[in-house]
Amino acid sequence: MKNTILVLFILIGASVFSQTKISGIITDTTGEPVAFANVIFKDSQEGTISNENGRFYLESEKNYTAVLFSFVGYDTKEVVLTQRTTYKMEIVLEEGAAALDEVVIYTGKTSKKNNPAIDILRKIWENRRENGVKKFKQYQYDKYEKLEFDLNTIDSAFMENKIFKGMEFIFDMTDTSKVTGKTYLPIFINEAYSQVYGDNILKTEKEILQGNKNSGFDNNQSLIAFIKDLYSEYDVYDNYLKFFDKAFTSPLSRTGIDVYNYVLQDSAFRDNKWCYNIVYYPRRKNELTFKGDFWVNDTTWAIKEINLNASKSANVNWVRDVYIEQEFDVLNDSIFLITRDYFMSDFSFRKKESAQGLYGKRTTLYDKYEFDIPKDKKFYSEQVDPYRYEVYNRPDDYWDEKRLESLNKDEKGVYKMLDTLKTVPRFKSLYNLTATLASGYYEINNFDFGPIYSVFGYNESEGVRIRLGGRTYFGQNDPWRLEGFGAYGFKDDRFKYGLSGKWLLDRRSRLTVFGGNRRDVEQTGASLTNSNDVLGRNLASSSLFSVGTNDRLSRINLSTLGFSVEPWKNFVVRVTGSYRTLKSATETFSIDYKEMQDGFFTGNIKSEVQQPEIVLGLFYTPGKKTSGYGVERTIINEGNYSSFYLGYSYGLKDVLGGDFEYQRLQAFYSRPWNIGGLGRLYSTVEVGKTYGEVPLSLLNPIPGNQTYWTIYNTFTQLDYYEFVSDTYASLYLQHDFGGRIFSRIPLIRNWNLREVVGFRAVYGTISQENINLNASNIVYRAPEDIYWEWSVGVGNIFRVFRLDFNFRGNYLDNPEARDFGVTGSFGFSF
């Protein structure tokens, strides 16, 4: 991703427009903080609740002279405001003599029986599918969305940092958050106007982007798409709300009574509708839960207003705070439709309140609802080009008409401020440095050098290996791209190289031609499903450290030429012609095979395979989201969509010197599963069969793993070529509980660790004809008794590392079988 959220963090580590601001802490007479207390400006409906530590912040554009503090079981306290801004207030609430029993209920775990709040909650469950647009056959509406990023916790020391020399003008637009009370600086805004159409009978929905306007960095479609996926659409009536790849339990969930305390606090008219006010807060720490309150109508049991504030102790990395507000309006006196959705998150490397961070805000407004206007099924299936020129170049008067919420003074200034900022040389340098760290490429005059993270490697054949490469890059929407590398091994004293090119001929059908050549050292058999990626290279070939001797490497000379097309969204057809030669790269490893003619051994042993091959591949990735329209598109939701592959390969004999004729069928299916509050399960199934007689280098070795890294879709306790097959079926399962178990254990819960368990199994056979071809030093053995292994792991160590303990299930009598091993992996995740 050329532009990523990390780029915005290069600025991390007032003017006031509101009329009334207050902040402070609420305690009881013993000095203990009062969590979830109400803070409301007198004679208004503007208020908030204190957080888990009793702290609060509230602001309004209006002038108020008094504020009320209340909590069930305590006397309401009124404080007169003598000035517009009053910070560091210390509020002490006294227990009400007639309500001491209520204090026990509210501050501890509320009862699940005889609790009027839970009785109301059950009414919501019964009617939740009968509210909103789901009550109609068809629906359509206009949607305006504003995405914004702001630097927060701006203080004088931060402003005086030398990093901002020459850029001091950016601090002229600082403001204060009404949610957290922190000073912030808007630095990025994107506006989008869309029309949405849906059909509940066909169970489909289509959103057509009509206008897009942004400030900030050029060619930032990837950043915008990434943010939108981060804040993916959600329905508060669902049992679980997915943010940052985590499943938070909704306060309206059917399982909510197991993780939340509920209190019926008030009832009143909200826009002429009588509603009940229910406060909720977590029963336990460290779980993916919220605190807040909601107003629910007393007849339709539909939500009128709701706010959600993620628990401070929730096991989420890099996110310090999450706050959500939703408002609903009434149609025809009974149907509640969402009109406004506000989502704010506070990103930071540290969770300390004093640390600099980044606000990510999304405001979505809904208008002009219409119902029961049917459209042809073809309307929903037709693709609309989202990158039309006019969509991104609407005039100002268009936005004056379509913008459903006016920009404030700060937001208007961002467009001008960033245009100026991009002309500052120091900012350009910081931007380029951060872009290099994020993408792995360093750009000079439309050419990217990299990836910088693969410069050094090591294996038994090459010894220490140095690799330098690069690619053309004029922008993320380039219609063509050239890429290449050169490498040198100090042990084998050989030069290797790779060169590839691809060209997008038609943007709508994604018709692309590609080709290239690579001469390199490779660990073949590192995956079951074959790859013809001419520049591909796996970790097994260049890992600096390995378990035992990793000398089973091959020299490969691979040339490819082919084309691909995408007739339907996320469905790709690819045809590839390839020619490869393979031979051993070390003296201790052999791929020798017996030369056969008319079914008889000629007496010759051959050490090199020359093989042309044609491959037809079908790829289907439902749910995959991409950005850009060039020859290479950025995947936005990596790891969060299903993948299906079906491939047919045909090996040509006596064509271009081809040695073997064979056919191969392969299929691959991978899918992530969100298991509600139990975490996420990753599953993969692979099957394949080769028809015809082929030697070792064209068979399917079961992918072992002799590195110290955890590599998904490999068998950690197997050595390379320990099992060989021509027919196979494998299953990979990995479940991440997300800390659900550790969060119940005292002391350990504070470390925010996450539990991971895995199971891997494979079945395979090999024909006697293929065994008869073997003249290598590898003894053919197939996992006919189903080889299996399992693992347990501890993730989120220092928020970036995972440690896995792997156990071999069977075949313990194999020579030098490894029954136990430890592997690890680094990764940045929420």
N, C-alpha and C positions, 0 to 999 in steps of 0.2 A: 504494500500500500504506500504510494508515494506521499500522500498526505494522510496523517493519522492523528488520533487523539493525543499521541505522545508529543507531537509537534507543539501543541498548545502548552505543554508543561515547561517549555523553555523559559517562560516568564515567571514560573513559580519560584521561589526560594533561593474637605469632602463636602465634596459639595453635597448638602442634604436638602431634599425636596419635600419630604414628609413634614407634617405639622406637629405630630405627637409621637414620641418614641419613649418606650420604657423597657427596662430589663432588670434582672436581679435574681434572687433566690427566695424560695418559700420554705419555711421550716415550721415545726411545731414548738411547743414550749420547752421541750427537752433538747432542742437543737437538731433533731432529725429532719432531713429534707422531706417535704410532702410532694410526692410524685403525682402527676396527672391532675393537679388542681386547676380550677378554672380561673382564667384571667380575662376580664371583660371590661371594656370602656363603659362607664355608666351611661344609661339611656341609649344604648346601641346594641347591635348584634355583632360587633367586631370583637373578636376574642381569640384566645389560644389556650393551650393547656401546658403546664410545666412538664419538663422531661423527667427521666428516671431519677435525676439528681436534684429535682426541685427547681431547676433553673428555667427561666422564661424570657422571651423577648416578644414585644408587640409594638406595631407601628400603624399609623393611619394618616391619610392625607388630610383628615379633618382635625379641628382643634377640640380637645377634650380636657375637662378640668378635674375629672375624678376617675378612678379605676376600682373595680370590685374584684376581690379575691374570695373564692368559695371552694368548699370541698365537703363532700358528704361526711357528716359527723363533726364538722367544725363550724364555728360561728363565721358568718360572712363578714369580711373586713373591707371597709371603704377607705381609700387613701386619696387625699386631695393632691392634685398635681399643680405645682406652683410655677412650673416652667415647661416648655415644649419638649425638652429632652431630659429624661431622668434615668440615669443608668445606675447600676450597682445598688438597686433597692434591696433591702432586707425585710422581708415580710414574715411576721410570726402569727400563725393562726392558733386560736385557742379552741379546745375541744368543747362542743356543745353538750351541756349537761344532759339534755334529753335524747341525745343521739349517740351515746358512747357505744352501744351495740353495733350501730351502723359502721362505726370506724373500724371495728374488727373485721367486718365483712368486706369492706372496701379496700383496705390496705393489705389484706391477705388474699387467700384463695376464696373466691366467691362460691357459694353453693350452687350445684347444678339442679337441685330440687327446690321447688317453691321460690324460684327466682323469676320475677316478671320479665326481666330482660331476656332470659332464655326462652320464655314463652313467646315473646315477640319474635325472637330469632327463628323459631320454628315456623311462624307464620310467613316469614320472609322466604324460608326454604320452599314452602308449599306454593308460593306464587312467583318465584323468581323467573321461571321460564315463560311467564305470561306478561312480562313487562317489556317496554321498549319496542324496537323495530321487529322483534320476534313475533309480535301479535299480528303482523300483516303478511300477506302473500309476497308482496314486493315492496321495496322501499328505495328511496334515493334522497340525497342531501348534499349540501355544499360543506366543504371542510377547509378551514384555514389553520395552518400549523406554523408555529414559530419556534425555531430551535436557537438556543443562545448558550454561549460559554462565557463565564466571567471568572477572572482571578479573584480570590477572596482572601480575607485576613490581611488587608493592605494597611500597613502602618508606616510611620516615618522612617524606621530603620530599613524597611523593605524598599521604600521609594529612593533612599539614598544609596542603595547598592550600586557598586561600580558597573554592574552588568547593564544598567539602564542609562549609562552615560550617552547623551545625545538623543535619548528617547523619553525625557522627562515629561514631555507634553501629553503623554498617554494618561497621566494621572489626573488630568483636569476633569475627568468624567466619573470619578469614584462616587458610589452611592452605598446605601446600607440595606441589607436584606431584611424583609419584613418577617421572614421565617426564623432566621438564626441570629440576626442582629449584627452580623459581620459586615465589614466594609468590603465592597467588591468593585471590580472594574470590568465592564463589558468589553470583550475582545473579538467576538464572533457572533454573527446572526445569520440565520437562513430562514426565509419565508417561503411557504408553498401554499398554493391554492389548488384544490382538487374537487372533482365531482365523483361521488360514490354511488354505485348502483348495486342492489342486492336482490336476490330471489330466494326466499326461504323454502320454496317448493323444490327448486333445483339445487338448493344448498350451495349457492355460489355467490361471489361478490367481486366486483370490478371497480378499481379506482383509477381514474384518468387524471393525470397531472396536467393542469391548465396553465400554471404559472409558477416560476421559481426565481427567487431573488436572494442573492447572498452577498455578504461582506467577507473579508478575510483573504484566504489564499486562492490563487488561480487553480483551476482544474480540481476542485475539491469535492467532486461527486462521491468519492470513496469515503471521505470523512463524513459527509452528510448521511450517506447510506449506512455507515457504521453506527452513527448515533441513533438513527431511526430504528435499527435492529436492536440496539442496546435498550431502547425504550419501546419495545415492541407493543403492539396493541394488546390490551387486556380488558377483562370484564370483571368488575368487583364482585359480581355474583358467582363467578367461578370458584371452585374449591381452592385452587392454587393460582397465584399470580406470578408469572415468570419475568424476572428482571435479572440481568447480569448472569444469565445461564443458571440462575437459582430459582427454586420454586418456593415462594413465600406463601404461608397459609393465610388465606383471606379471612378477615374477621367475620365475613358472611358465610364461611365454609361450613359444611355439615360436620366437619371434624373440628370446628373452631372451639367448641366447648371443652375439648381436651387440651388446648394450648392457650386459651384466653380466659380471663376473668371478665364478666359482663355486669354492668350496673345500670339500672334504669334511673337516670338522673333528673330528667325534666320532661315536660310536655308543653307545647305552645303552638301558636299559629306560625307557619312558615309560608309566606305568599298565599294567605287565605286557605291553607290546608293544615288541618290539625295533625301534628306530628309528635312522635316520642323521640327523646334524645337519649341515646345509649352510649355510655363510655366503656371502652374495652382496653385491656392491657395484658401483657404476657404473663402466663403462669410460671414460666421458667426463663432463665437467661440463656444466651448463646443460640437460641433457636431462630429460625427465619420467620419472624413474626413482626407485627406492628403494634403501635399504641395510638389511640386517638378516639374519635367519637363519630356517630352518624345520627342523622334525623330520618325517621321512617314514617310514612303516612299511615294513619290508623285504619284505613279501609282497603286500600289496594296493596298495602304492605310493600310498597315500592320505596326505594331510597330517594330522598329529596336532596340531601347533602351528605358528604362523607369526607373525612380527612384521615390519612394514614401516615404515620411517622415510624419508619423502621426502627426496631429495637437497636439501641447503641451497641449491645453485645452480640448482635447477629454475626454469624460466621461468614462475613463477606470481606474480601480483600480490596484495598485501595478505595473503598467507599466509606466515608465518614458519616454520611447522613443521607437519608432518602425521605422525601416528603411529597405527599400526593393530596390533591384536592379535586373533587368532582362535584358538579352541580347539575341538577336535573330540573326540567321544566314540565309543566302539566299540559297535555293535549286532550281536548274534549272531556275535561273534568276527571279523567281517570287514568290516562296513559302517561307515564313519566318517561321523557326522552332526555338523554344527556345533551347538555348545551355547552359545558365547559369542562376541560380536563387539564389540570396543571400538575406537572411532574418535575421535581427538582432533586438532583443528587449532588452530593459534595464529594468530589474525588480528592484524595490526598495520599501521599506516601506514608504519612504518619497520622494517627488518630487523635493526637493532641489538639485541643481546640485552638491553641496558639499557632499551630503550623499552617503555612501557606497551602492553599488548595485551589480547586477549580470547580465552580458550579456548572453543572449541565442542566439546562432548563428546557422543558418542552411544554408549550401552551397550545392546546388544540380547541378550536371553537367550531360548533356545529350549527347549521342554519338551513332554512328553506327545506324542511322535511316534506316529502310527498310520498303517498302510499298507493299500493295496488295499481301501478302502471306497468303492465307486463311488457317484457322485451324478449325478442327471439333468442333462443339458446345460442345462436351463432354470435350474437352481440357479446356474450360473455367469453366466448372462446377466441374471438379475434384479438390479435396482439396490436397494441398501440405503441408506436415508437415513442419512448419516454424522453428521447434526446432531440426532439424537434427544436430548431433554432429559435422559433418565436416564443417557445415556452420559457426560455432562459433570457429573453430580451424584451420583456414587457415594459411599456413606458410607465412613468410615475403615476399618471392619472388612472391607469389600470389598477394599481395597488391601492390608490385612494378609494376606489370603488369596492374592490374585493376584500380588502383588509378588514376583518371583523373586529379587530381590536387595535386601536391607534398605538403607534410606537411612542414611548416616552422620550424625553429629551436625550437621555443617555443612549438609548437604542438608535435614535436617529443619527447621533454623532459617531457611532461606531463605523458606519460606512465611510465617512470622511477620514476618521482617525486611522483606519487600517490602510487606506490608500496612501496616506502620508507615511505610515510606519514602514511600508514595503520599500520606500525609497531610502531608508536609513541603512548605510553600509553595515553597521554593527548588527542590526537585526538580521540582515541577509546572512551574515556569517553564522549567527546562532541558529537560524532556521536551517541552513545547509548542514550544520553539524548534527542537529537533532534528526533531520531527515535521513542522514547516513546511518545513524545508530538504529533508527526504526526500520528502514528498508534493507539495510545491509549493503547498499550501493552508494558510491560517491560519484556525483555528477560533474562532468567537465565538458562544456560545449556539446550538449546533446549526446553524450556518451557516458554510460554508467560503468564505473569500475567495481567489480565485485563478483559474487558476494564476498564481503570481507571476512565472514566467519568461516570460510572454507579454505583459507590460504595455506594452513598447515595440516598435515595428516601423517599417518604412519601405518605400514603393513609389512608383512614378512618379505614380500617381493621387492618393494621399492625402498624399504627403510623409511627414512624421513622424506616426506613429499611436500613440495611447494607448488601451489596452484595459483595462477593469476588469470582473471577473466573479466568479461564485461559484456555490455549490450548497448545497442542503440536506444536512445530514449529522447524523443521530441515532446512527449506528453503521454498521459495515460490512455489517450484515445488514438494512438498511432495505428495506422492501417497495416503496417509491416514492421518487422523487427528482426534484426540479426543478433546472434549471441554466440560467444565462443570462449574458449579457455586454452591455456597452455600449462602443462605440468611437467615437473622433473623429479625423478626419484634418485636419491644419492646412492642407494645400494645397487640398483640394477643399471645405473648410469644410462637411463633411457628418457627420451622426451615423449610426452603424450600430448594429445590435443583433441579438441572437439569444436565443431562449427555447425550451427543450425540456423535456419531462416524460416519465417512463416509470413504469409501475406493474406489479408482478409479481402476477398474479392467482392463479397456482397454482404452488406451489413444486416439486412433483414433476415436472410436465411443463414447467416454466419458461415457462408461458404469460404473455406480457408484451405490453402495449399501449403505444404510444409515439406522440409527435407533437411538432410544433414549427414555428417560423417563424424565418427569418434574412434580414436585408437587409444585404448586405456587398459588399466588393470582393474578387474572387477571380481567381486564375490558373487558369482552366479548362484542361483538357488536361494537368495535371501528373501524371496517372497514366492508364494505359490502362483499367483496370477502374474503372467508374464507382462513385461513392459517393453515397448519399443521406443521409449524416450531416448533420443540420441544423446542428450546431455545428462541423462539420469545417472546418479551414483548414490549407493546406499552407505549408511554409517558403518556397516560391517567391513567395507573395503578400506576405510581410512581412520578407524578408531585408534586413538593413541595407546590404549591399553586393552588387553583381551584376556580371557580365561584360557589358559593353555596356549598351544601353538596354533596360530591361525595362518596356515600356509596353503590352504586349498583355494588358491586364487587362479583366475584365468586371464589370459591376454585376449582382448576382444577388439575386432575391427568391424564396426557396425555402420552401415549406410542405410538410410531410409528415404522414402519418397511417398507422399500420400496426400489425402484431402479429407476434410471433415465438413459436415453440414448439420444445422440444427433446424429440422423442419417444424418442430414444436418446442415450446419453451422447456428448457432443461432436458430435452431429449436429443442426443447427439449420435450421429452415424459417422463412423471413421473407417476409412480403408487405407491400409498401410502396406507398402511393399518394402521388404528389407532384405539385405544381404549381409551375412556375418561370417567371419572366420573366428574360430575359437581354438586355443591351445593352452597348455599349462603355463603358469607364470613362475613356478618354482620347481626345483629339482626333486622335491619330496612329495609332489602331488602329480598324479597322472590322470588324464582323461582318455587314455588309449582305448581303442576298440578294434575288434577283429573285422577285417574286410571280408564281406560275404558276397557271393555271386551265385544266383539261382539256388539260394538256400544252403550253399556249402561254403565252408571256410577256405579261403584261397591260400592261407598261410602267411598273409601279410598283416602286420600290426600298424595301424595308422594313429598318429598323435594329433592330427589337426582335423577339424570339421569345417567344411565350407557349405553354407546352407542359405539359399534364397527362400523367402517365405512371404505369403500373402495373408494378411489378417483383416477380418471384418469385425469391428467392435461396435456394440450398441451400448450407450451409456445413458442412464436415466437417473436424474437427481432431483426428485420432487422436493420442493421447499428450499432449494438452493437460491441464495440471493447474491447477485453480482452487481458491480458498479462499472460504468464505462461502456463504450461501444467499439473499442479498438480490437486489434487482433488478440490482445491479452486482456482479460477482464479480472478485476479484483474480486475475490470471494469475500463476502461480508460476514457470513455466519458460518465460518469454518467449524466443522465438527458438530453442527447442529441440524443436519439434514440427512435423509436417507440416500444411499447410493446403490444402484443396481448396474451390473455389467454382465453382458453376454458376449462371448467372443468365439469366433471360429477361425482356426489357423490351418493353412495348407502349405506343407513343405514340398518344394519342387526338386525332383531328382533329375540330373543330367541337363539342367538348365543353369547356365552360368557356372557349370562345374558342381552343381548341387549333389551332395552325397546321399541324401535320404528323401524318401517320399512318405509323408505321414499326414494325418489329420488330427486336430486337437480341438476339443470343446471345453470351454471354461465358463463358470458363472460365479458371481460374487455379489453378496448382498450384505449391506451394513446399515445399521439403524441405531440412533440413540433413543432411549425411552426415559421420559420423566415419570418417575414412580411417586408422584405426589410428594409428601413430606419425607419419603424414604430415600431421596436422592435420585441419581441418574444411572441408568444401566446402558452400557455400550455393547452391542452384539454384532458379530460378523459370522457369516457362513460362506465357505468357499467349496466348490466342487469342480472336478475336472477329469478328463480322460483323454489319453493319447492313443490313437488307432494307427498301428504300423510299428515297425521295428526301428528303434532309435538308440543311440549310445547315451552315455552318462550326461554329456553336456546338453542334450535335448530332452532329458527326462525332467521330472518334478521332484527335486530333493525337498524333504520337509524342512521348512526354514528354521534352522537353529539360531542361537544367539550366544556367541562367545564374547560379547562385549560386557562391560559393567553398566550399560545403559538399558533401561526398560524400553523395549521397542514393541509397540502394539503389533499384533498379527505375526509374531514369531514365538517360538517355543524356547523359553529362557534356559531350560535345563538340557537342551539338546546341543550337540556339536554340529558343525556344518557337515552335511552329507552323512550323518549318522543313520538317517532313514532315507530311502530313495523309492519313488513310486512312479507308475504311469497312470494310475487311477487313484483318486483321493477324495476325501470329504473332511472338512475341518470345521470346528466351532470355537469361537473366541467370545468369552463373556468377561466383562469388567464392570463392577458396580462401585460407584462412589457414593457413600452415605452422606457426604457433606458435613460431617461432624456431629451427626445426630446422636451417636452413641457416646462419643467423648464429652458432649455437652452435658451429660447426666453424671459425670464423674467429677467430684470436687477436686480442686487444684488443677487437674488436667484441663478442665473446661476453659480456663483462662488462656491456654496456649492456642486455642482455635485450630486444633489439629483436625484432620479429616481421615476417615477410615475408608480403605479401598480393598476390595476382595476380587480375585480373578480366578477363572477356570478356563483351561484350554485343552482341547482334545482333537485327535486326528485319526482317521482310518485310511489305510492305503494298501494297494496291492501292486505287484509287478509281474509281468508275464515271463514265462520261461524263455521265450524267444529273445526278449531284451536282456535277460540274464546271460544268455549264450553269447551275446555280443561283447560282453564286458572283458576288457583286457587291462583295466586300470588297477591301481592299488586300493580301490574302494570296494569293500565287500557289500554287495547289494542286500539290503534288508528292508522290508516294508512293514509298516505298523499294522499288521493284520489283526492284532488283538486290541486295537484302539489304544494308542499311547495317550496319556493324559497327565496333566500337572495342575497345580493350584498355587495361589499366592495370597498373602495378606500384606497390606501396605499402610504406611502412615504418610499422609499427604499434608501439604501446606506448612511444612517445616520452614520457618523463616519466611513464609508466604510464597516461596518460589521452588521448594525442593520436595521430592517424594522419594521415600525409601520403601522398596518392596522385598519381601522375604518369600522366596520361591521354593516349592517342594515338588520333587518328581514323584509321580504316582505309581509307575510300573516300569518294566524293562530295566530293572535295577541290575540285572546280570550282564548288560551290555558292557564291553570293555571300557574302562575308565568312565563309567556312567556317573554323572553328577547328581546326587540325590538332594542337594540343597545349595542355594546360591542367593546372593544379595545383589540387587541392581537398584539404580536410582535414575531420576530424571528431573530436569529443570523445566519450569514452565510458568508463564504469567497468566493467572486466571483470577476471576473475581471470586 
